[in-house]
Amino acid sequence: MDTYVRFLYEFLDAFFSGLKTILTGLVDGIKQIFDIPAYIHLIKEYKNDFSLQEWVLVAIAVLAVAAILILTILLVYLILRKYIRFRKTVVEQESMLKEVADLNKRVETMTKEREEILAMKVSQLGLSPNESPELPVDKSSGDKKKEDEIDPGDGVRFTRLSIVDKKFAKYKIQNYNNDFTLEELCVAFRNFAASRLHLYYSLPMIRIFMAGLASTKLVILQGISGTGKTSLAYAWGKFLKHDSCVVSVQPSWRDRTELFGYFNEFTKKFNETQLLECLYTATYTDDVYTVILDEMNLARVEYYFAEMLSILEMPNREEWIIEVVASPWENDPKHINNGRIRIPPNTWYIGTINNDDSTFMVTDKVYDRAMPIDINDKGQAFEAEDTPPMDVNFSYLDKLFMQARADHEVSEENWKKINEMDDYVIKHFRVAFGNRIVSHLGKFVSAYVACGGEEVEGIDYFIAKKILRKFEQLNIAYIKDEIDGFVTFLDKTFGKGKMKECIEYVLRLKKLG
């Protein structure tokens, strides 16, 4: 044991002695740099030996050293100032989030108190909250209940979903005998939006939108305000004869109950949302449905949409199941089994975002699972053939997307170029992409070609929006010297000017740096 104690003493002594030497050396070095008397003494020693020309050089040397010292001090000051500002912003955001959380807790407390008061009122009638009082009959107006009386309840907790069950009780899935191609569908949708809704989009934009639907269930439309982001999703719903379900995201949203609703223990009713009703309706049909998450980044997407992000990534659609209530009731709606509902595959989710001070940044977790599409230009009006809306079977549209992957698979030559670009980006920018993005790329490009586009155009757009977007997280000042070399690499590998979107994107980043 004595041997170990001596070893430990000498071991720690060596470590702390080295640490002391570093700190001492740093302090001594700073003292030496700012030792003005030493500089003056040195100049006095040599002053009698300097010629006039040498005195000029001495003055330049003194000014250079002084400039370096001043710039160093200024740089340290700016770094500290920037850090303090950043820390202040973070603290303010945390304070605001805490305040919002406190307000939510207060609302929950007040709601609970209200329910307790209502329970007391009911108990005064000699009833439990689930029993029904015998209401007096107003003979002049028939058997009516007073508006301020508590709903006696009918034992059905999903009111709106039960209405859907009744509506579709005798419904049979319709076969529309679709025979169009993806290219024809793009043209028809574009002409419909222009002729019936006076919304104008370029054909490449429609191809990108359709390819986005083919690659993932979550499409994000982003860009400056007023360019038609929400209108595009709205027009798509109108074109398919099923109005899009518009979900207006609120800043206070923090979990999935904002999307699907929650069970009220007092009323014994489930507070159903419009989204839940839309999804439940979609379980009955083979039609195509659209959900618009309007201003989706007013709250943190990875909070309220987290479960859906995970579910929609599962390859087996039979596993797309979400629990809405903890236990089943005998009279629950037909398509709610054991308190769970299956997320229908015939529904797409289209989010719109604006990037400004009032919104949260969309994280990589969300972007990697979605297809971002930039809409920054207003569409130019054109004469379009009058085109009516269409009945479209989801099974047929899904078949077209699968057929596109078989008929227009990305060529081996372009996969090789993509892999070369991946190696270059990893080496020069330390950015890489995983298997999920590779899978999305194959689906997107295949559908884009099937819609009438060129393969390299599809690759260019996908890489710019899904991969190079990660450059925004880097320090632009450090990577801007690498951008010219990257542009040269893209021109050399894919062809001069072929990767237009990628080149425009990185050059715009370079200007910002």
N, C-alpha and C positions, 0 to 999 in steps of 0.2 A: 504493500500500500504506500510506503514511503517513497518508493521508486516512482509510482504513478503521480504522487503529489509534486515531486521535483520536476517530472516531465510536464505536468500541466502548468506549473509556474513558468517554466522556461518557454513553453509553447505559447501561452498567453502573453508573456513578456515580449516575445518576438513580434506577435501580432500588433499589440498596442504600441510598441516602440516604432514599428513601421508606420502606423497611423499617425503617431505624434510627429514623426519626421515629415510626413506629407503635409500636415497642417502647419508645422513650423516653417517648412520650406515655402509654402504658399504665402504665409504672412510675411516672411522675410523678403520674398520676391516682390510683393506689393509695396513694401517699405522701400525697397531699392529702386523700384520704378518711379516712385514719387519723392525720391531723395534729392530735392532741388539744390541744397547746399553742395552736394557732391558734384553735381553738374557744374555749378559755378566754380568750385575749386579746380576742377579739371580744365575748364576754359582758361583760368588764370595761369595754370602751369604752362600752357602752350601759347599764350597770347603773344609773347615776345618773338616767337618763332614763325608766326603766321605772316604770309604775304597778303597783299590786298585781295588777290584772287581767292586765296584760301579762306580769308575772312568771309567772303561772299558764300563760299560753300559751307562754312560753319553756320552761318545764319540760316541757310536752307535746311541743314540737318536739324537745327534747333526747332525750326518751324514745323518740320515733318514730324518730329517726335511729339511736339505739342499737339499737332493735329490728330495724331494717333491716339494720344491720351484723351483728348476731348471727345473724339468719335467713340472711343471705348466707353467712356462715362455716359455719353448720350445713348448708346446702344443698350447698356444695362438699364438706364432709366426707362427707355421705351418698352423694353421687355417686361419690367416690373409693372409699368403702367397698364400695359395690355393685359397682363395676368390679373391685376386687380380689377380691371373692368370686366374681364371674363368671369372672374369669381363672383363679382357683384351681380352679374346677369344670372348666373346659375342659382345664386342664393335667392334672388327675386323670383325666379321661376319656381323654385322649390317652395318658397313662401306662398305663392299663388296656388300651387297644387294642394298645399296643406290647407289653405283657406277654403278651396273648393271641396276638399274632403270633409272639412268641419261642417260646411253648409249642408252637404249631403247627409251627414250624421244627424244634424238638427232636423232636417226634413223627415228622416226616418223616425226620429223620436216623436215629432209632432203627429206623424201619421199613426204611430202606435197609440199615442194618447187619444187621438180622435176615435180610433177603433174601440178603445176601452170605454170611452164615453158613450158610444153607440151601443156597446154591449150592456152598459148599465141601464140605458133607456129601454132596451129590449127586455131585460130582466124585470123591470118594473111592471111589465105587462104579464109577468108570470111565465115567460117563454125562454127557451134557449135560443142562441143565435140561428140555429138551423130550423126552428119551428115557424109555422106560419100563423099569424094572428087572424082571427075572423073579422074581416073589415066590414063596417056597416055599408049597406047598399043605399045609394042615392037614387030613389025611384024616379026622380026627374031626369036623370041623365044615364040611367042604366047602372050596371055593375062596374063602377070605376073605382080605382084605387087612388088615394090621395098621393100627390107627388112627393110629399115628405115622408111617406111610409117606407119602411125597409122592404126591399125585394124579398118575398118569401122563399124564392128559389124553387126550382123544379128538379133538382138533383142532377142537372147537367152543368158541368163546369166549363166546357168548351162551347160556348154559345155560337160563336161565328163559324167554327169548324163544323158544328152539327148542322148548321144551315147549308154549308157546302155539301155535306153528306146527302141532305134531302134534295138539293139541286141536281146532284149527279147520281141519284139513286137508280135511274134507268138509263144512264149514259153508256154508250158503247164507243170505244176508241175508233176515231175516224181515220180512214185511209184515203189520203188526198191524191193518190196516184201521181206523185211528183215525178217529173222526168227532166228537170232542168240540170244544167251544170253549174259549178261554182262561178265560172265566168259570167254565165247568163244571169245568175242570181245577183252578182255585183252590179251589173248594168241595170237590172230591173229595180233594185233598191235605190240606186242613184237617181234614176228617172222618177221613181215614186216620190222621193224626198223633194225633188225639184218641182215636179208638176202638181203635186197635191199639197205639199207643205211649204213650198217656196224656201226650202233649205238646200243650199248648193254645196256640194263636196266634189273634189276632184276624184277621178277614177282610181289613181294610185292610193289615195286616202281610204277609199272604200275597200280596196284590196288589202291594205294593211289592217283595217278593222276586221275584215272577215278572217284573215290569217291569224289575227290575235285571238278570235273566238275559237279557232281550230287548235291553238297551242295551249290554252289554259281556260279555266272557268272564270278567272278574275282578270278583267281588263281595266287598266287605269288610263283615263283620258286627262291629260294635263296640258297646261298652257295658260296664256294670259286670258283675262276675263273678256267675255263677249265674242269668242271665236267659234262658239257652237259645240262645246263639249257635251253639255247636257242634252242639247237638241239632237245630236247624233244618236245617242242612246234612246231618246224619246221617239225619234223617227223609226228606229229599228223595231220598237214595240208596235207602233202603228202599222208598219209594213207587214208584220206577222199577224195582225188582227187581234193582238193581245196587248193592251196598253201596259207599258212598263210600270212596275211597282216602284214608286219614288219614295225612298227612305231618306229623310232629311236628317243628317247626322248632327247631334248637339254636342257642344263643348264638354258637357258633364258626363258623357258616356264613358263607362269604365269596365263594363262586363257585358256578357252576352244577353242578359235579361233585357237590355235596351232593344235588342233585335227581335227576340222571340217572345218576350213577356214573362210573367211570373204568376205563381199561384198565391192568391190572397187567402190567408188562413181564416180571416174573419168571415168574409162573404162566401167562402168555399167556391169561389169562381177563379178561373184562370184569366188573367188580364192579357187577352190576345192582341198581337200587333198585326198591322197590315201585312208585314213581311211573312209572318207565320201563316196567315190566311192564304197568301199568294203561293207559298211553297206547298201548302196542303192541297190547294186546287190543282197544282201542277202534277201531283201524284196520281190524279185521275186520268190524265190525257197523255197523248203523244205529240202535243203541240210544243212550240218553243216559247219560253217565258224569259223575261228580262227584269232584273232588279237593279235600280239605279241607287247607288250610295252617293247621294249628292253632298258635295263638300266633305268627303270622307275623312280628310285629315284635320277637321276642326277638333277632333278628339284623337287619341292615340289608336291607330288602326290595330296594332298588335295587342291591344287590350280587349276591345269589344268584338273583334273579328278573329281572335286567336284560334278558337276551336274550329271555326269554318276553314281557316287556312290549313289546318292539319287534316281535316276530313277530306277536303277537295283534292289533296295530294295523294290519297290512297288509291292505288291502281284498281282495286276491286270495288266497283260501285255499290255492291251489296253491303259493303261496310260503311257506307256513308250514312251513319245513324247518329242522331243526337237525342239526348234525354231531355224531355221538357217537364216531366213531373216524376217524383220519386217512386210513386206506387200507382198501379192501374185501378181504375174504377170500371164497374161492369158496363156502364153506359157511355164510356169514352168514345170519341169518333172512330170510325171504321179503320182508318189508316194510322191510328196511334196504338201501337202494340206494346204492352208492358210499360207504358209511360214514355215510349220512345217513338220518334218519327224519322222516316227515311228521307234524307235530303235528295230530292229528285234530280236526276242527271240532265233533264231537259230545261234547266234554268241556268242562265249566265248572270254574273254579277259585274256590273260596270260602275266603277268609281270615278268621280270627277274630283280633281284637286286643284287648288290655287296655292302657289308657294309665296306666302307673304308673312308679315309679322303676327298675324292673327291665327296662324295654323301651326301644326306640329310637322316636323320633318318625317317623311315616310322612310322607314328603316329598310335595311337590306333584306331582312326576313320577309317583308311584304313584297318588295320589288322582285325578289328572286322567284316568288310564286305567282307573280302577275305578269302581264304584258303591258308595259307602259307605251302609250301612243301620244306623241306631241301634236297638239292642234294650236298653232300659233298664227295661222293665216286665215283671213276671211275668204270663204268660197266665192268664186266669180260666177255671176248669173249666166245661165245658158238656156237655150231652147231645148226642152226635153219632151219626149213623147209621153203623152198621158198614160200613166201606168197605175193600175189598181193595186191594192194590197193583195198579198198572197196567203193561201193556207199552206203551211209547211209542216210536214211531219219531222219530229226530232230524229226519229230513227233513220229517215232518209238523209237528213243533213249530216248526221253523225257518220253515216255510210260514205257520204261524199268526202268527208275529212279523212276517213281511213283509206279510201281509195286514192286520195291525193298522196298520202304517204307511200303507198305502193307504187303509184305511177310516176311520181316526181321526186323520188328520193334524192337527196343531195349527192352530187357526183363525188366519186373518190378523189378526183383532182381538187375539187373545192374543199373537201374535208382535210386534205393534206395541207392546203393553204391556211385553213382555219387553225390547224394544229401548229403550223409554223408561226402564225400570228400569236397564238397562245403562249408559245415559248418566248417570243420576243417581248410580249407584255409582262410576263413573269420576270424576265431578266432585267428589263429596263424600268419597270414601274412597280414591281412587286404586287401585281394584281393577277388573280387567277379566277376561273369559274369552274363550277362543279358539274356533276352528271345531270342534275335537274335542268340546268340551263342548256346543256347539250341536247337533252331530250326536247325541250321547248323549241330550240333552234331548228331541229329536224322537222317538227310539226309545222312551225311557222313558215319556213321556206317552201316546204312542199305545197302547202295550201296557197301561198302567195303565187307560186308558179301556176297552180291549177286555176287561179282567178285571172290569169292572163299576164302576170308579171314575169320579169326575168329573174333567174336564180341568183345572180350576183347582187341584184337590187335588193332582194329579200335578205340576203346575208348581210349586206351593208347596213340596212335599217335595223335589223335585229342586234347586230354587234354594237352599233352606236347607242341604242337605247337600253340594252340589257347588260352590256359588258363595260364599254367605255364610260358609262354613267358612274361607275365605281371610282373614276378618276377624281370626281368632285370631293371625295373624302380625303384625298391626298393634299399635301401642301403644294399648291400650284407653282410657287416660287422655286421649289426644288426640282420639279419635273419639266418646267417649260423649255429648258435647254435640250430635253430629249424629244420634244414634240416634232421638230423639223425632221429628225432622223426617222421617226415613226411614220410621218407622212411619206417620206421617200420609200420606206419599206412597203407601205400599202400600195403605192403606185407600181413598184417593181414586182410585187407578188401577185396582185390581183389585176393589174393593168392600169395604165395612166387614166386617172379620173373616174375609175370604176367605183371606188369606195367614197362616193361624194358625201354621204351623210357622216361617215366617220371622220373624214378630213375636215369638214366644216365644224364639227363638234370640237375636235381637239384644237383647232386654230382659234375658236372662240374662247376656249379655256386659256390658251396662251395669252390672249389679249387681257383676260381678267387677271392673270398673274402679273 
